[in-house]
Amino acid sequence: HGVASGDPLTDGVILWTRIAGATEATKVWWEIAPKPDFKYRVAVGEGETSADSDYTFKMDVSGLEAGKTYYYRFMSLGRTSPTGRTRTAPSGPTSHVCFGVCSCAKYTSGYFHAYASLAEQDLDAVLHLGDYIYENGESAQIGGRGHLPAYEILTLDDYRQRYAQYRSDQMLQEAHRQHPFIVVWDDHESANNSFKDGAANHTEGAEGSWADRKAAAIQAYHEWMPIRPQGGGRIHRVLKYGDLI
C-alpha cells in the first residue's frame, strides 16, 4: 500500500506505511535523509505494528529543518519500501506556498489520474478535503473498479478493507509518495450526510448502532491516513506555513 507522509511542521512530519502480509506483531525499521541515497541520515528508528492497527505503522519524526525536502523509507519482513519524499513547513518570512487540492475521489466512478497529475507537481503539500473513500457497495461503473467489500461498509474490518482497496491504486500511492498530505474527513469516510448522532445513509438497528459504526470509521481513518492524532476522535488542528498561512 505504499508510503505516505503528512501534517508537516517546521521541525517534523508524520511518516506512514503498512506491512502487507504480516500475521503477527512485526518490527518496522525506518530512516529519513536529505537525499534519496540515504548516505547521510538525519534520523532512524524502530517500532512495531500488529493487527491492532491493521498492520499500519506511523512515526512522528521531529528534529528536522524547516522548509526542507526529505526522503524516507521503511524496512520489515526482509523487504524495503519505496522511497517517499516529504517536505517540512517553512518558518519565518515566507513569500510563496503551493498546495495541491483534491477531494471526492470515488474508486468506482473513474480512474485516479488527478492524483497522478498531483504527483508530478512541485508542491509544498496536498490538501485533501475529504471523501477519501466512499462507503457505498456499488459495482464498477468502469472496468474492474467495483468496491471491496462488495457491500456497504459498516464494521471496522469493512472500513479497513475499503481503505486497503483505495490505497492499492498506483496513482494514489504515487501522490502520497511524492508529497505530504494534510487531510480532513467529510461525510463518506463514515456514511453519506453523517453528523454527530447519525447519517442519512445509516439505518439504526438494521445496520447496527451509529456509535459503533462511527467509532469504526474514525479508527480506520487514523490507522490509514498520515494524520497526527489529536485525542478524543477530533481532527481539527493548526498547521502554519511561515508568516504567510
Backbone as JSON, one array per atom type, in Angstrom:
{
  "sequence": "HGVASGDPLTDGVILWTRIAGATEATKVWWEIAPKPDFKYRVAVGEGETSADSDYTFKMDVSGLEAGKTYYYRFMSLGRTSPTGRTRTAPSGPTSHVCFGVCSCAKYTSGYFHAYASLAEQDLDAVLHLGDYIYENGESAQIGGRGHLPAYEILTLDDYRQRYAQYRSDQMLQEAHRQHPFIVVWDDHESANNSFKDGAANHTEGAEGSWADRKAAAIQAYHEWMPIRPQGGGRIHRVLKYGDLI",
  "N": [[0.82, -1.22, 0.0], [2.13, 1.12, -0.27], [3.83, 4.2, 0.7], [3.55, 7.07, 2.86], [3.29, 10.52, 3.89], [2.61, 13.2, 6.23], [0.87, 16.05, 7.75], [2.85, 18.23, 8.05], [5.19, 19.94, 10.07], [7.31, 22.71, 11.12], [9.53, 21.45, 12.09], [9.07, 18.73, 11.92], [7.32, 15.7, 10.85], [4.73, 13.4, 9.95], [5.29, 10.02, 9.2], [4.29, 7.22, 7.23], [3.34, 3.79, 6.67], [2.32, 0.51, 5.53], [2.52, -2.84, 6.59], [2.24, -5.24, 4.54], [1.04, -8.58, 4.42], [1.88, -9.37, 6.92], [1.32, -11.33, 9.83], [1.44, -11.39, 12.52], [2.6, -9.6, 15.46], [4.97, -7.25, 14.35], [8.22, -6.06, 13.64], [9.29, -2.84, 12.57], [11.51, -0.9, 10.72], [12.83, 2.35, 10.17], [14.06, 5.14, 8.22], [15.27, 8.46, 7.56], [16.37, 11.02, 5.38], [18.28, 13.76, 3.87], [18.81, 13.35, 1.2], [18.03, 11.07, -1.51], [19.76, 8.88, -1.56], [20.38, 8.1, 0.97], [22.81, 8.26, 2.3], [23.58, 10.05, 4.23], [21.94, 10.13, 7.09], [19.39, 11.7, 8.89], [17.75, 10.88, 10.87], [16.82, 7.8, 12.42], [14.99, 4.81, 13.25], [13.11, 2.36, 15.13], [10.14, 0.45, 15.32], [6.97, -1.1, 16.07], [4.29, -2.98, 14.66], [0.95, -4.29, 14.51], [-1.95, -6.48, 14.39], [-3.72, -4.92, 15.76], [-3.6, -2.35, 14.77], [-4.19, -2.79, 12.17], [-1.88, -3.52, 10.9], [-0.77, -1.19, 9.98], [1.63, 1.48, 10.15], [2.88, 4.25, 11.86], [5.02, 7.05, 12.27], [5.99, 9.8, 14.15], [8.15, 12.03, 13.28], [10.66, 14.12, 14.53], [12.83, 17.03, 15.0], [13.73, 17.98, 12.55], [14.76, 20.16, 9.79], [13.4, 23.36, 8.93], [11.26, 23.99, 6.1], [12.35, 22.18, 4.24], [13.2, 19.55, 1.96], [12.86, 16.06, 2.38], [13.78, 12.55, 2.33], [12.48, 9.28, 2.76], [12.15, 5.91, 4.06], [11.07, 2.52, 4.72], [11.75, -0.61, 6.41], [10.97, -4.04, 6.67], [10.17, -7.41, 7.48], [12.13, -8.42, 5.79], [11.92, -6.86, 3.54], [12.15, -3.82, 1.63], [10.66, -0.67, 1.54], [9.16, 1.43, -1.07], [10.84, 4.56, -1.77], [9.89, 7.43, -0.14], [9.06, 10.93, -0.52], [9.12, 13.95, 1.27], [8.21, 17.11, 2.8], [9.08, 19.66, 5.04], [7.34, 22.28, 6.83], [7.83, 25.79, 6.15], [9.55, 28.33, 8.1], [9.35, 31.56, 9.7], [9.72, 34.58, 7.66], [7.83, 34.17, 4.75], [7.2, 33.9, 1.38], [5.95, 32.44, -0.57], [3.84, 29.7, -1.15], [2.79, 26.54, -2.26], [0.05, 24.55, -2.79], [-1.44, 21.41, -3.59], [-4.82, 20.54, -4.22], [-7.52, 18.45, -3.41], [-10.41, 16.25, -3.51], [-13.24, 14.07, -2.85], [-12.97, 11.45, -4.2], [-14.0, 8.89, -5.82], [-13.72, 5.52, -6.05], [-15.11, 3.73, -7.73], [-16.07, 5.3, -9.76], [-14.26, 6.35, -11.56], [-10.91, 6.55, -12.97], [-7.89, 7.36, -11.15], [-6.5, 9.65, -12.24], [-6.09, 12.32, -11.59], [-4.71, 12.28, -9.19], [-2.3, 11.22, -10.1], [-1.43, 13.35, -11.65], [-1.06, 15.32, -9.67], [1.12, 14.17, -8.38], [3.2, 14.79, -10.05], [3.71, 17.45, -9.75], [5.36, 20.38, -8.36], [5.08, 20.77, -5.16], [4.26, 22.09, -1.92], [2.6, 20.71, -0.2], [-0.21, 18.44, -0.21], [-3.56, 19.21, 0.06], [-6.15, 17.39, 1.22], [-9.5, 17.38, 1.06], [-11.46, 15.69, 1.94], [-13.86, 12.89, 1.72], [-12.25, 10.76, 0.99], [-12.5, 8.04, 0.8], [-15.4, 6.12, -0.23], [-18.39, 4.91, 1.19], [-20.25, 3.28, 0.02], [-21.65, 0.29, -1.51], [-21.22, -0.09, -4.24], [-21.23, -1.53, -7.53], [-18.8, -1.82, -10.21], [-18.49, 1.11, -12.15], [-16.83, 1.56, -14.17], [-14.5, -0.55, -15.93], [-13.41, -3.17, -13.84], [-13.37, -1.85, -11.36], [-15.04, -2.19, -9.1], [-16.39, -1.82, -5.79], [-14.66, -3.01, -2.86], [-15.15, -4.29, 0.36], [-17.9, -5.86, -1.42], [-20.24, -4.52, -0.66], [-22.15, -2.21, 1.34], [-20.12, -0.61, 3.68], [-19.73, -1.28, 7.16], [-18.52, -2.21, 9.52], [-15.43, -2.29, 11.49], [-13.54, -3.97, 10.21], [-14.62, -3.88, 7.64], [-14.29, -1.14, 6.91], [-11.5, -0.98, 7.02], [-10.81, -2.73, 4.93], [-11.82, -1.35, 2.76], [-10.24, 1.02, 2.73], [-7.8, -0.22, 2.2], [-8.26, -1.13, -0.39], [-8.56, 1.31, -1.84], [-6.02, 2.4, -1.39], [-4.49, 0.65, -2.8], [-4.37, 1.56, -5.32], [-2.27, 2.63, -7.87], [-1.79, 5.25, -8.75], [-2.77, 6.89, -6.7], [-1.07, 6.02, -4.68], [1.36, 7.04, -5.68], [0.99, 9.82, -5.53], [0.9, 10.13, -2.74], [3.47, 9.22, -2.19], [5.11, 11.19, -3.2], [4.45, 13.64, -1.98], [3.74, 15.36, 1.13], [0.63, 14.93, 2.82], [-2.15, 16.85, 3.93], [-4.89, 16.23, 5.69], [-8.48, 16.04, 5.96], [-11.59, 14.79, 7.11], [-14.71, 14.28, 5.32], [-18.0, 13.43, 4.77], [-18.33, 10.82, 3.66], [-16.28, 9.21, 4.56], [-17.33, 8.03, 6.74], [-20.34, 7.76, 6.56], [-22.84, 8.65, 4.13], [-23.85, 12.03, 4.33], [-23.35, 12.33, 7.11], [-23.57, 13.05, 10.63], [-23.28, 14.21, 14.05], [-24.83, 12.36, 15.56], [-25.84, 10.45, 13.81], [-26.6, 9.44, 10.38], [-27.57, 10.08, 7.01], [-27.3, 7.88, 5.42], [-27.51, 5.67, 7.15], [-29.13, 3.17, 8.9], [-30.42, 2.87, 11.91], [-30.11, 0.12, 14.08], [-30.95, -1.92, 12.06], [-28.59, -1.69, 10.67], [-26.8, -1.93, 12.69], [-25.45, -0.05, 15.5], [-25.14, 3.52, 15.28], [-23.15, 4.74, 16.78], [-21.22, 2.72, 17.11], [-20.53, 2.27, 14.44], [-19.54, 4.78, 13.66], [-17.34, 4.97, 15.38], [-15.78, 2.88, 14.38], [-15.23, 3.85, 11.81], [-13.75, 6.15, 12.4], [-11.53, 5.03, 13.7], [-10.36, 3.44, 11.65], [-9.75, 5.45, 9.82], [-7.76, 6.95, 11.18], [-5.84, 4.97, 11.36], [-5.09, 4.53, 8.67], [-4.47, 6.96, 7.49], [-2.05, 9.62, 7.07], [-2.04, 11.28, 9.51], [-1.72, 13.37, 12.35], [-2.45, 12.23, 15.55], [-5.05, 13.63, 17.58], [-6.55, 13.15, 19.81], [-9.52, 12.17, 21.55], [-11.01, 11.67, 19.29], [-11.15, 13.84, 17.59], [-10.18, 15.94, 14.79], [-9.51, 18.53, 14.11], [-7.0, 21.0, 13.82], [-3.97, 23.0, 13.91], [-1.79, 24.11, 11.44], [1.06, 25.77, 10.47], [2.45, 27.82, 7.91], [5.16, 29.42, 7.76], [5.11, 32.98, 8.03], [2.98, 33.36, 6.43], [0.68, 31.67, 6.03]],
  "CA": [[0.0, 0.0, 0.0], [2.98, 2.28, -0.46], [4.27, 5.02, 1.82], [2.89, 8.37, 2.88], [3.68, 11.44, 4.96], [1.56, 14.18, 6.42], [0.87, 17.02, 8.85], [4.21, 18.78, 8.21], [5.53, 21.06, 10.94], [8.61, 23.26, 10.76], [10.6, 20.56, 12.53], [8.64, 17.35, 11.98], [6.32, 15.22, 9.9], [4.27, 12.02, 10.14], [5.61, 9.03, 8.17], [3.29, 6.14, 7.27], [3.35, 2.68, 5.72], [1.61, -0.68, 6.02], [3.29, -4.07, 6.37], [1.37, -6.24, 3.93], [1.45, -9.97, 4.61], [2.2, -9.66, 8.32], [0.27, -12.09, 10.52], [1.65, -11.25, 13.95], [3.34, -8.37, 15.78], [6.08, -7.19, 13.4], [9.12, -4.93, 13.77], [9.43, -1.96, 11.41], [12.66, -0.01, 10.84], [12.66, 3.46, 9.26], [15.14, 6.11, 8.15], [14.95, 9.67, 6.81], [17.62, 11.65, 4.96], [18.07, 14.89, 2.96], [18.99, 12.91, -0.18], [17.45, 9.74, -1.68], [20.73, 7.79, -1.44], [20.41, 7.77, 2.4], [24.18, 8.18, 2.82], [23.59, 10.82, 5.47], [20.6, 10.01, 7.67], [19.18, 12.64, 9.99], [17.04, 10.16, 11.94], [16.46, 6.41, 12.19], [14.28, 4.28, 14.4], [12.44, 1.06, 15.03], [8.87, 0.34, 16.02], [6.26, -2.37, 15.91], [2.89, -2.91, 14.27], [0.23, -5.54, 14.75], [-3.34, -6.48, 13.93], [-4.46, -3.87, 16.47], [-3.63, -1.18, 13.9], [-4.3, -3.31, 10.8], [-0.51, -3.58, 10.41], [-0.27, 0.12, 9.57], [2.7, 1.97, 11.04], [3.11, 5.69, 11.76], [6.07, 7.6, 13.11], [6.04, 11.26, 14.18], [9.58, 12.35, 13.29], [10.94, 15.51, 14.92], [14.22, 17.42, 14.87], [14.07, 18.27, 11.16], [14.93, 21.57, 9.46], [12.22, 23.98, 8.33], [11.22, 24.27, 4.68], [13.35, 21.33, 3.58], [12.75, 18.27, 1.42], [13.49, 14.86, 2.94], [13.43, 11.26, 1.74], [12.31, 8.31, 3.84], [11.76, 4.56, 3.67], [10.85, 1.55, 5.8], [12.18, -1.99, 6.17], [10.29, -5.01, 7.53], [9.97, -8.75, 6.88], [13.11, -8.62, 4.73], [11.59, -6.04, 2.38], [12.35, -2.37, 1.73], [9.56, 0.06, 0.9], [9.54, 2.53, -1.96], [11.34, 5.76, -1.12], [8.97, 8.56, -0.17], [9.6, 12.29, -0.43], [8.26, 14.82, 2.05], [8.75, 18.46, 2.96], [8.65, 20.34, 6.25], [6.8, 23.62, 6.63], [8.82, 26.85, 6.35], [9.39, 29.18, 9.28], [9.75, 32.95, 9.47], [9.17, 35.23, 6.47], [7.52, 33.21, 3.69], [6.54, 34.64, 0.3], [5.3, 31.57, -1.57], [3.49, 28.33, -0.78], [1.96, 25.93, -3.31], [-0.67, 23.34, -2.37], [-2.41, 20.71, -4.41], [-6.09, 20.41, -3.5], [-8.35, 17.4, -4.0], [-11.47, 15.7, -2.66], [-14.33, 13.35, -3.54], [-12.35, 10.5, -5.13], [-14.78, 7.65, -5.73], [-12.98, 4.47, -6.77], [-15.94, 3.07, -8.75], [-16.56, 6.26, -10.76], [-13.25, 6.75, -12.54], [-9.5, 6.34, -12.62], [-7.34, 8.42, -10.31], [-5.48, 10.4, -12.98], [-5.81, 13.59, -10.91], [-3.63, 12.01, -8.24], [-1.06, 11.07, -10.87], [-1.01, 14.7, -12.03], [-0.53, 15.96, -8.47], [2.43, 13.59, -8.08], [4.2, 15.37, -10.94], [3.84, 18.89, -9.48], [6.26, 20.84, -7.29], [4.13, 21.22, -4.16], [4.63, 22.02, -0.51], [1.77, 19.66, 0.4], [-1.52, 18.22, -0.81], [-4.7, 19.33, 0.96], [-7.26, 16.51, 0.85], [-10.63, 17.97, 1.76], [-12.42, 14.7, 2.4], [-14.38, 11.85, 0.84], [-11.09, 10.0, 0.54], [-13.17, 6.81, 0.4], [-16.87, 6.13, -0.2], [-18.86, 3.76, 1.97], [-21.24, 2.53, -0.73], [-21.29, -1.02, -2.01], [-21.53, -0.07, -5.66], [-20.44, -2.28, -8.5], [-17.94, -0.97, -11.03], [-19.03, 1.91, -13.23], [-15.86, 1.34, -15.23], [-13.99, -1.9, -15.82], [-12.54, -3.65, -12.8], [-13.26, -0.96, -10.21], [-16.11, -2.34, -8.13], [-15.94, -1.66, -4.41], [-14.38, -4.11, -1.96], [-16.05, -5.39, 0.06], [-18.93, -5.54, -2.42], [-21.46, -4.12, 0.04], [-21.94, -1.01, 2.14], [-19.24, -0.95, 4.8], [-20.34, -0.99, 8.46], [-17.68, -2.62, 10.64], [-14.03, -1.9, 11.4], [-12.9, -4.75, 9.16], [-15.1, -3.36, 6.36], [-13.62, 0.13, 6.61], [-10.1, -1.27, 6.73], [-10.7, -3.32, 3.6], [-12.08, -0.3, 1.76], [-9.02, 1.83, 2.62], [-6.78, -1.02, 1.53], [-8.55, -1.12, -1.82], [-8.22, 2.61, -2.4], [-4.58, 2.6, -1.33], [-3.83, -0.23, -3.76], [-4.31, 2.28, -6.59], [-0.89, 3.09, -8.07], [-1.73, 6.71, -8.9], [-2.9, 7.44, -5.36], [0.19, 5.72, -4.0], [2.41, 7.93, -6.15], [0.75, 11.14, -4.95], [1.35, 10.06, -1.36], [4.93, 9.02, -2.15], [5.82, 12.4, -3.61], [4.1, 14.84, -1.23], [2.99, 15.22, 2.37], [-0.81, 15.23, 2.74], [-2.87, 17.41, 5.07], [-6.19, 15.63, 5.4], [-9.64, 16.21, 6.82], [-12.68, 13.96, 6.57], [-16.02, 14.86, 5.03], [-19.01, 12.51, 5.3], [-18.28, 9.44, 3.16], [-15.37, 8.4, 5.37], [-18.2, 7.26, 7.65], [-21.54, 7.44, 5.78], [-23.36, 9.83, 3.45], [-24.54, 13.04, 5.14], [-23.22, 11.97, 8.53], [-23.49, 14.11, 11.63], [-22.82, 13.69, 15.34], [-25.63, 11.25, 16.1], [-26.43, 9.61, 12.78], [-26.26, 9.71, 8.99], [-28.65, 9.78, 6.07], [-27.06, 6.52, 4.92], [-27.39, 4.69, 8.23], [-30.39, 2.75, 9.5], [-30.14, 2.39, 13.26], [-30.65, -1.21, 14.35], [-30.75, -2.81, 10.91], [-27.18, -1.61, 10.31], [-26.07, -1.78, 13.94], [-25.56, 1.28, 16.1], [-24.32, 4.57, 14.66], [-21.97, 4.98, 17.62], [-20.22, 1.71, 16.77], [-20.08, 2.48, 13.07], [-18.71, 5.98, 13.64], [-16.07, 4.64, 16.03], [-15.01, 2.07, 13.44], [-14.78, 4.73, 10.73], [-12.7, 7.02, 12.94], [-10.32, 4.24, 13.95], [-9.74, 3.09, 10.37], [-9.2, 6.68, 9.24], [-6.5, 7.27, 11.83], [-4.86, 3.94, 11.01], [-4.68, 4.54, 7.28], [-4.12, 8.29, 7.0], [-0.86, 10.19, 7.71], [-2.53, 12.39, 10.3], [-1.22, 13.36, 13.73], [-3.59, 12.04, 16.46], [-5.38, 14.77, 18.41], [-7.24, 12.71, 21.01], [-10.95, 12.39, 21.6], [-11.66, 11.48, 18.0], [-11.21, 15.06, 16.8], [-9.09, 16.11, 13.82], [-9.16, 19.93, 13.85], [-5.64, 21.27, 14.26], [-3.38, 24.18, 13.29], [-0.51, 23.93, 10.78], [1.48, 27.08, 10.0], [3.47, 27.92, 6.87], [5.85, 30.67, 7.97], [4.21, 34.06, 8.42], [2.08, 33.55, 5.3], [-0.58, 30.92, 6.16]],
  "C": [[0.84, 1.26, 0.0], [3.4, 2.95, 0.83], [3.54, 6.35, 1.74], [3.5, 9.21, 3.99], [2.6, 12.49, 5.1], [1.77, 15.07, 7.62], [2.25, 17.63, 9.08], [4.25, 19.97, 9.16], [6.86, 21.65, 10.48], [9.75, 22.33, 11.12], [10.2, 19.09, 12.55], [7.57, 17.01, 10.97], [5.94, 13.79, 10.29], [4.7, 11.18, 8.95], [4.71, 7.83, 8.34], [3.66, 5.04, 6.29], [2.47, 1.58, 6.3], [2.42, -1.9, 5.66], [2.35, -5.15, 5.85], [1.92, -7.63, 4.18], [1.82, -10.33, 6.02], [1.02, -10.38, 8.98], [0.41, -12.05, 12.03], [2.42, -9.95, 14.2], [4.67, -8.36, 15.03], [6.89, -5.92, 13.63], [9.2, -4.15, 12.45], [10.6, -1.01, 11.68], [12.5, 1.1, 9.81], [13.89, 4.36, 9.29], [14.68, 7.29, 7.29], [16.24, 10.44, 6.57], [17.33, 12.82, 4.02], [18.25, 14.53, 1.48], [18.5, 11.46, -0.31], [18.44, 8.59, -1.63], [20.92, 7.34, 0.01], [21.83, 7.63, 2.95], [24.33, 8.96, 4.12], [22.17, 10.84, 6.02], [20.48, 10.97, 8.84], [18.41, 12.01, 11.14], [16.76, 8.74, 11.48], [15.69, 5.92, 13.41], [13.64, 2.95, 14.09], [11.16, 1.09, 15.83], [8.23, -1.0, 15.73], [4.83, -2.08, 15.47], [2.26, -4.28, 14.45], [-1.18, -5.43, 14.19], [-4.15, -5.39, 14.6], [-4.57, -2.59, 15.65], [-3.71, -1.58, 12.44], [-2.95, -3.35, 10.11], [-0.07, -2.3, 9.71], [0.75, 0.59, 10.59], [2.89, 3.45, 10.79], [4.21, 6.1, 12.73], [6.02, 9.12, 13.0], [7.5, 11.67, 14.36], [9.76, 13.82, 13.62], [12.42, 15.8, 14.72], [14.67, 17.72, 13.45], [14.23, 19.78, 10.96], [13.69, 22.1, 8.74], [12.38, 24.17, 6.83], [12.16, 23.42, 3.85], [12.71, 20.03, 3.1], [13.56, 17.13, 2.04], [12.99, 13.62, 2.21], [13.41, 10.22, 2.86], [11.93, 6.94, 3.27], [11.67, 3.69, 4.91], [11.42, 0.2, 5.4], [11.48, -2.9, 7.17], [10.12, -6.31, 6.76], [10.92, -8.97, 5.7], [12.85, -7.81, 3.47], [11.86, -4.57, 2.68], [11.25, -1.68, 0.95], [10.07, 0.94, -0.23], [10.05, 3.71, -1.15], [10.33, 6.89, -1.26], [9.72, 9.88, -0.08], [8.62, 13.14, 0.36], [8.93, 16.17, 2.21], [8.21, 19.07, 4.25], [8.11, 21.73, 5.91], [7.89, 24.67, 6.85], [8.55, 27.6, 7.64], [9.8, 30.6, 8.92], [9.11, 33.54, 8.23], [9.03, 34.25, 5.31], [6.72, 33.91, 2.61], [5.74, 33.76, -0.63], [5.06, 30.18, -1.0], [2.59, 27.78, -1.87], [1.36, 24.62, -2.82], [-1.41, 22.72, -3.55], [-3.67, 20.51, -3.59], [-6.95, 19.36, -4.21], [-9.4, 16.95, -3.0], [-12.33, 14.78, -3.51], [-13.81, 12.38, -4.61], [-13.02, 9.14, -5.0], [-14.17, 6.59, -6.65], [-13.8, 3.89, -7.92], [-16.29, 3.99, -9.9], [-15.54, 6.64, -11.8], [-11.86, 6.43, -12.06], [-8.95, 7.57, -11.9], [-6.23, 9.22, -11.01], [-5.14, 11.73, -12.31], [-4.71, 13.41, -9.88], [-2.3, 11.88, -8.95], [-0.52, 12.44, -11.29], [-0.43, 15.45, -10.84], [0.88, 15.46, -8.16], [3.54, 14.24, -8.89], [4.48, 16.84, -10.64], [4.88, 19.15, -8.39], [5.39, 21.5, -6.23], [4.75, 21.21, -2.77], [3.86, 20.92, 0.2], [0.5, 19.52, -0.44], [-2.58, 18.36, 0.28], [-5.81, 18.41, 0.45], [-8.45, 16.89, 1.71], [-11.73, 16.98, 2.11], [-13.05, 13.87, 1.3], [-13.22, 11.13, 0.16], [-11.53, 8.6, 0.1], [-14.66, 7.07, 0.34], [-17.34, 4.82, 0.42], [-19.8, 2.85, 1.2], [-20.72, 1.17, -1.18], [-21.49, -1.15, -3.5], [-20.64, -1.01, -6.46], [-19.69, -1.3, -9.39], [-18.75, -0.2, -12.06], [-18.08, 1.94, -14.42], [-15.18, 0.01, -14.93], [-13.08, -2.15, -14.63], [-12.46, -2.8, -11.56], [-14.54, -0.99, -9.36], [-15.56, -2.24, -6.72], [-15.67, -3.0, -3.72], [-14.42, -3.59, -0.52], [-17.21, -4.93, -0.82], [-20.28, -5.24, -1.77], [-21.14, -2.87, 0.85], [-21.17, -1.36, 3.41], [-19.84, -0.44, 6.12], [-19.38, -1.21, 9.62], [-16.24, -2.14, 10.45], [-13.32, -2.67, 10.3], [-13.33, -4.27, 7.77], [-14.36, -2.08, 5.98], [-12.15, -0.09, 6.29], [-9.92, -1.83, 5.33], [-10.91, -2.27, 2.52], [-10.87, 0.62, 1.61], [-7.93, 1.06, 1.89], [-7.0, -1.05, 0.03], [-8.15, 0.2, -2.46], [-6.7, 2.8, -2.45], [-3.81, 1.6, -2.2], [-3.68, 0.45, -5.12], [-2.93, 2.91, -6.75], [-0.78, 4.61, -8.17], [-1.9, 7.41, -7.56], [-1.63, 7.19, -4.55], [1.29, 6.71, -4.4], [2.23, 9.35, -5.61], [1.21, 11.18, -3.5], [2.87, 9.95, -1.27], [5.68, 10.32, -2.4], [5.58, 13.6, -2.7], [3.5, 14.5, 0.13], [1.53, 15.62, 2.15], [-1.27, 15.87, 4.04], [-4.34, 17.07, 4.84], [-7.24, 16.04, 6.41], [-10.73, 15.31, 6.25], [-13.87, 14.83, 6.19], [-17.05, 13.87, 5.58], [-18.79, 11.05, 4.88], [-17.21, 8.59, 3.84], [-16.12, 7.62, 6.44], [-19.45, 6.82, 6.9], [-22.1, 8.75, 5.22], [-24.16, 10.72, 4.39], [-24.53, 12.67, 6.62], [-23.17, 13.21, 9.39], [-23.21, 13.46, 12.97], [-23.54, 12.4, 15.74], [-26.27, 10.37, 15.04], [-25.96, 9.99, 11.4], [-27.46, 9.38, 8.12], [-28.52, 8.35, 5.55], [-26.76, 5.55, 6.06], [-28.76, 4.43, 8.83], [-30.1, 2.13, 10.85], [-30.83, 1.06, 13.5], [-30.37, -2.17, 13.22], [-29.29, -2.83, 10.47], [-26.31, -1.43, 11.56], [-26.25, -0.38, 14.5], [-24.66, 2.27, 15.37], [-23.05, 4.81, 15.47], [-20.86, 3.99, 17.29], [-19.65, 1.93, 15.37], [-19.17, 3.7, 12.99], [-17.35, 5.71, 14.27], [-15.18, 3.82, 15.11], [-14.44, 2.93, 12.32], [-13.64, 5.61, 11.19], [-11.41, 6.24, 13.16], [-9.61, 3.91, 12.65], [-9.1, 4.3, 9.71], [-7.85, 7.01, 9.85], [-5.42, 6.21, 11.57], [-4.26, 4.18, 9.63], [-4.22, 5.89, 6.76], [-2.9, 8.85, 7.75], [-1.21, 11.45, 8.5], [-2.01, 12.25, 11.73], [-2.42, 13.23, 14.68], [-3.79, 13.26, 17.37], [-6.03, 14.37, 19.73], [-8.73, 13.02, 20.94], [-11.67, 12.25, 20.28], [-11.69, 12.72, 17.13], [-10.02, 15.15, 15.84], [-8.78, 17.57, 13.53], [-7.83, 20.25, 14.52], [-5.11, 22.49, 13.49], [-2.01, 23.8, 12.72], [-0.12, 25.25, 10.16], [2.55, 26.95, 8.92], [4.09, 29.31, 6.95], [4.91, 31.74, 8.51], [3.14, 34.32, 7.36], [0.71, 32.92, 5.52], [-0.64, 30.31, 7.55]]
}
